[in-house]
C-alpha cells in the first residue's frame, strides 16, 4: 500500500469525514484521546517536526479552552475548591479538558488536510460531485495569489510615487483604504474580462469534459473499505450506547464491554493508519536509498 498522501483524493476526503465526524460527535475520553494522538502523529509524520510555534499556539488554546468550562459552569458533585463563592468541580474540569482536546484534534486534522489536499486534489474531488462547484473553487484558488501579487504591485507603485506614506497610523490607514479601492476596481474589471473570455470560448454551450492524473487503484479500495468498516463499528457502538459517557452530575465509568473495546480498537486503528502509512513509506524509502 502507498503512503497516505499518495492515495486517491476522494479516499482521503472520505477518511477525514469519518475521522473528524466521529471525534466531533462522540464526547468519550478514550475516543478523543485517540483522535488527538492520531492527528498529532500524522502532523509529525508529514514532516512538520519543527513547527514549534504551531504546537505552542495549540497548547495555549487547549489550556484556555480547558479552563473556560470549570470557570463558567459549576455543575458536578465533586468540588475541588471554591473561588469567590463559585465551586470548581472535577466534572466541569474533565469536561473542559475533553472538549478542548476534541477541538485541538480537529484543528490538527484540518491543518494536515490543507497540507495534503492541494488545489488539484480538491478540484478532482469537487469536480466529480459538481463541475460548477469545482469551477468556482478553482477560480477562487486562482484569485487568491493573483490578488496578493496585485496588492503588492499597487503598494510598491504608490510608495514609489510618494502617495503611500506610513509615517503614522492615519497615513497608513489612508494608504490601505486607497489600495483597497484600487483592488476592488481591478477585481471587478478582471471578473468582467474573465466572464467575456469564458463566453467566447463556449463555456456552457455543451457538456464539459475533464482530465485527471488520479486513478482509483487497489490500495485505494483497501483503505476505503477499512475506513468504512472501522467507522461502521464506531457508529454502531454510538447508536447502541456502547460508548456513552456522562459528565454530569457525576462521571460515569469507562465501559470495558466487548462492544466498547471494539469501538476503541477500531477508532484507534482508524486514527493511526495515516501516520503508520507515512512512516512505513519513509522507512522503505530510506531502506531503498541504503541499497544504492
C-alpha positions as CSV (number, residue, x, y, z in Angstrom):
1,X,0.0,0.0,0.0
2,X,1.2,3.5,-0.8
3,X,1.7,6.4,1.6
4,X,-1.4,8.2,2.9
5,X,-0.7,11.3,0.8
6,X,-0.4,9.3,-2.4
7,X,-3.9,7.8,-2.0
8,X,-6.8,8.9,-4.2
9,X,-8.0,12.3,-3.1
10,X,-11.6,11.0,-2.8
11,X,-10.4,8.3,-0.4
12,X,-8.5,10.9,1.6
13,X,-11.6,13.1,1.8
14,X,-13.7,10.1,3.0
15,X,-11.2,9.3,5.7
16,X,-11.3,12.9,7.0
17,X,-15.1,12.9,7.1
18,X,-15.1,9.6,9.1
19,X,-12.3,10.5,11.5
20,X,-13.4,14.1,12.2
21,X,-17.1,13.2,12.3
22,X,-16.7,10.5,14.9
23,X,-14.4,12.7,17.0
24,X,-16.8,15.7,16.9
25,X,-20.0,13.7,17.8
26,X,-18.5,11.4,20.4
27,X,-17.6,13.1,23.7
28,X,-15.8,10.0,25.1
29,X,-12.4,10.4,26.8
30,X,-10.9,7.4,25.1
31,X,-12.1,8.3,21.6
32,X,-11.0,12.0,22.0
33,X,-7.5,10.9,23.3
34,X,-7.1,8.6,20.3
35,X,-8.2,11.3,17.9
36,X,-5.7,13.8,19.4
37,X,-2.8,11.4,19.4
38,X,-3.5,10.3,15.8
39,X,-3.8,13.8,14.5
40,X,-0.6,14.9,16.1
41,X,1.2,11.8,14.8
42,X,0.0,12.4,11.3
43,X,1.2,16.1,11.5
44,X,4.6,14.9,12.6
45,X,4.7,12.1,10.0
46,X,4.1,14.7,7.3
47,X,7.5,16.2,8.1
48,X,6.3,19.1,10.4
49,X,8.5,18.2,13.4
50,X,9.9,21.7,13.8
51,X,6.6,23.6,13.9
52,X,7.2,24.7,17.5
53,X,5.1,27.8,17.2
54,X,2.1,25.9,16.0
55,X,2.3,23.4,18.8
56,X,2.7,26.1,21.4
57,X,-0.3,28.0,20.0
58,X,-2.4,24.9,20.1
59,X,-1.2,24.2,23.6
60,X,-2.1,27.7,24.7
61,X,-5.5,27.4,23.1
62,X,-6.0,24.0,24.7
63,X,-5.3,25.5,28.2
64,X,-7.7,28.4,27.6
65,X,-10.5,26.2,26.3
66,X,-10.0,23.7,29.1
67,X,-10.2,26.4,31.8
68,X,-13.2,28.2,30.4
69,X,-15.7,25.4,31.3
70,X,-14.9,25.0,35.0
71,X,-14.8,28.8,35.5
72,X,-18.2,29.5,33.9
73,X,-20.0,26.2,34.6
74,X,-20.2,24.8,38.1
75,X,-22.1,21.6,37.5
76,X,-20.9,18.4,39.2
77,X,-20.8,16.8,42.6
78,X,-17.1,16.7,43.2
79,X,-16.0,20.1,44.4
80,X,-12.2,20.7,44.1
81,X,-12.1,24.2,45.6
82,X,-14.1,27.4,45.8
83,X,-13.2,30.7,44.2
84,X,-15.3,33.8,45.1
85,X,-18.1,31.5,46.3
86,X,-18.0,29.7,42.9
87,X,-17.2,26.0,43.2
88,X,-14.7,24.5,40.7
89,X,-15.9,20.9,40.2
90,X,-13.9,17.9,38.9
91,X,-16.7,17.0,36.4
92,X,-16.6,20.5,34.8
93,X,-12.8,20.4,34.6
94,X,-12.8,17.0,32.9
95,X,-15.5,18.1,30.5
96,X,-13.5,21.2,29.6
97,X,-10.3,19.1,29.0
98,X,-12.2,16.7,26.8
99,X,-13.9,19.5,24.8
100,X,-10.6,21.3,24.4
101,X,-8.8,18.1,23.3
102,X,-11.6,17.4,20.8
103,X,-11.3,20.9,19.3
104,X,-7.5,20.7,19.1
105,X,-7.6,17.3,17.4
106,X,-10.0,18.7,14.8
107,X,-7.7,21.7,14.2
108,X,-4.8,19.3,13.7
109,X,-6.9,17.3,11.3
110,X,-7.8,20.4,9.3
111,X,-4.1,21.5,9.3
112,X,-3.0,18.2,7.8
113,X,-5.9,18.3,5.4
114,X,-4.7,21.6,4.0
115,X,-1.2,20.2,3.7
116,X,-2.3,17.1,1.8
117,X,-5.3,18.2,-0.3
118,X,-3.7,20.6,-2.8
119,X,-5.7,22.6,-5.3
120,X,-5.7,19.9,-8.0
121,X,-6.9,17.3,-5.5
122,X,-9.7,19.5,-4.3
123,X,-10.7,20.1,-7.9
124,X,-10.7,16.4,-8.6
125,X,-13.0,15.7,-5.6
126,X,-15.4,18.5,-6.2
127,X,-15.3,18.0,-10.0
128,X,-16.9,14.6,-9.5
129,X,-19.6,15.9,-7.3
130,X,-20.4,19.2,-9.0
131,X,-18.5,20.6,-12.0
132,X,-19.8,24.1,-11.3
133,X,-18.6,24.0,-7.7
134,X,-15.2,22.8,-9.0
135,X,-15.0,25.7,-11.4
136,X,-15.9,28.2,-8.7
137,X,-13.3,26.7,-6.3
138,X,-10.6,26.7,-8.9
139,X,-11.3,30.3,-9.8
140,X,-11.3,31.3,-6.1
141,X,-8.0,29.5,-5.5
142,X,-6.5,31.2,-8.6
143,X,-7.6,34.7,-7.5
144,X,-6.0,34.5,-4.0
145,X,-2.4,34.6,-5.2
146,X,-3.4,37.0,-8.0
147,X,-4.9,39.5,-5.6
148,X,-1.9,39.1,-3.3
149,X,0.6,39.9,-6.1
150,X,-1.6,42.8,-7.4
151,X,-1.8,44.3,-3.9
152,X,2.0,44.2,-3.6
153,X,2.4,45.9,-7.0
154,X,-0.1,48.7,-6.2
155,X,1.5,49.3,-2.8
156,X,5.0,49.4,-4.3
157,X,3.8,51.7,-7.1
158,X,2.2,54.1,-4.7
159,X,5.3,54.2,-2.5
160,X,7.4,54.9,-5.5
161,X,5.1,57.8,-6.4
162,X,5.2,59.2,-2.9
163,X,1.4,58.6,-2.4
164,X,1.7,55.9,0.2
165,X,3.1,57.0,3.5
166,X,3.5,55.0,6.7
167,X,4.7,57.8,9.0
168,X,1.8,57.4,11.3
169,X,-1.4,55.3,11.8
170,X,-3.6,57.8,10.0
171,X,-1.5,57.9,6.9
172,X,-1.2,54.1,6.9
173,X,-5.0,53.7,7.1
174,X,-5.5,56.2,4.2
175,X,-3.0,54.3,2.1
176,X,-4.6,51.0,2.8
177,X,-8.1,52.3,2.0
178,X,-6.8,53.7,-1.3
179,X,-5.2,50.3,-2.1
180,X,-8.5,48.6,-1.3
181,X,-10.4,50.9,-3.6
182,X,-8.0,50.2,-6.4
183,X,-8.1,46.5,-5.8
184,X,-11.9,46.4,-5.8
185,X,-12.0,48.2,-9.2
186,X,-9.3,45.8,-10.5
187,X,-11.2,42.7,-9.3
188,X,-14.5,43.9,-10.9
189,X,-12.8,44.6,-14.2
190,X,-10.9,41.3,-14.1
191,X,-14.2,39.5,-13.4
192,X,-15.8,41.0,-16.5
193,X,-12.8,40.1,-18.6
194,X,-12.9,36.5,-17.3
195,X,-16.7,36.2,-18.0
196,X,-16.2,37.5,-21.6
197,X,-13.4,35.1,-22.1
198,X,-15.4,32.1,-20.9
199,X,-18.3,33.1,-23.1
200,X,-16.1,33.5,-26.1
201,X,-14.6,30.0,-25.6
202,X,-18.1,28.4,-25.5
203,X,-18.5,27.8,-21.8
204,X,-21.9,26.3,-21.1
205,X,-22.7,25.5,-24.7
206,X,-22.1,21.8,-24.3
207,X,-21.1,19.2,-21.7
208,X,-17.7,19.7,-20.3
209,X,-15.0,17.1,-20.1
210,X,-12.3,16.8,-17.5
211,X,-8.8,15.3,-17.3
212,X,-7.2,14.0,-14.1
213,X,-4.0,12.2,-13.3
214,X,-5.6,10.5,-10.3
215,X,-6.7,6.9,-10.6
216,X,-8.6,4.6,-8.2
217,X,-6.3,1.6,-7.5
218,X,-6.4,-1.5,-5.3
219,X,-4.7,0.2,-2.4
220,X,-7.3,2.9,-2.5
221,X,-10.0,0.4,-2.4
222,X,-8.4,-1.5,0.5
223,X,-8.0,1.7,2.5
224,X,-11.6,2.9,1.7
225,X,-13.0,-0.4,2.8
226,X,-11.0,-0.2,6.1
227,X,-12.3,3.3,6.7
228,X,-15.9,2.3,6.1
229,X,-15.7,-0.9,8.3
230,X,-13.9,0.8,11.2
231,X,-16.3,3.8,11.1
232,X,-19.3,1.4,11.0
233,X,-18.1,-0.2,14.2
234,X,-17.9,3.1,15.9
235,X,-21.2,4.4,14.6
236,X,-22.9,1.1,15.7
237,X,-21.3,1.5,19.2
238,X,-22.6,5.1,19.4
239,X,-26.1,4.1,18.3
240,X,-26.3,1.1,20.7
241,X,-24.9,3.2,23.6
242,X,-21.8,1.1,24.0
243,X,-19.5,4.1,24.3
244,X,-21.8,6.6,26.1
245,X,-20.1,8.7,28.7
246,X,-21.8,11.2,31.0
247,X,-20.0,14.0,32.9
248,X,-22.8,15.5,34.9
249,X,-23.8,15.3,37.7
250,X,-21.2,12.6,38.2
251,X,-18.9,11.0,35.7
252,X,-19.7,7.5,34.5
253,X,-17.0,4.9,34.3
254,X,-15.3,4.0,31.1
255,X,-17.0,0.9,29.7
256,X,-14.9,-2.2,29.0
257,X,-17.7,-4.2,27.3
258,X,-16.8,-6.1,24.1
259,X,-18.7,-3.5,22.0
260,X,-16.8,-0.6,23.7
261,X,-13.4,-2.3,23.4
262,X,-14.2,-3.0,19.7
263,X,-15.0,0.7,19.2
264,X,-11.8,1.8,21.0
265,X,-9.7,-0.5,18.9
266,X,-11.4,0.4,15.6
267,X,-11.1,4.1,16.1
268,X,-7.5,3.8,17.3
269,X,-6.7,1.9,14.1
270,X,-8.6,4.5,12.1
271,X,-6.8,7.4,13.7
272,X,-3.3,5.9,13.5
273,X,-3.5,4.4,10.0
274,X,-2.4,7.6,8.0
275,X,0.7,8.2,10.2
276,X,1.6,4.5,10.1
277,X,1.4,4.5,6.3
278,X,3.6,7.6,6.1
279,X,6.2,6.2,8.4
280,X,6.2,2.9,6.5
281,X,6.9,4.7,3.3
282,X,9.6,6.8,4.9
283,X,11.4,3.7,6.3
284,X,11.0,1.9,2.9
285,X,12.5,4.9,1.1
286,X,15.5,5.0,3.4
287,X,16.0,1.3,3.0
288,X,16.0,1.6,-0.8
289,X,18.4,4.5,-0.6
290,X,20.7,2.5,1.5
291,X,20.8,-0.3,-1.1
292,X,22.0,2.1,-3.9
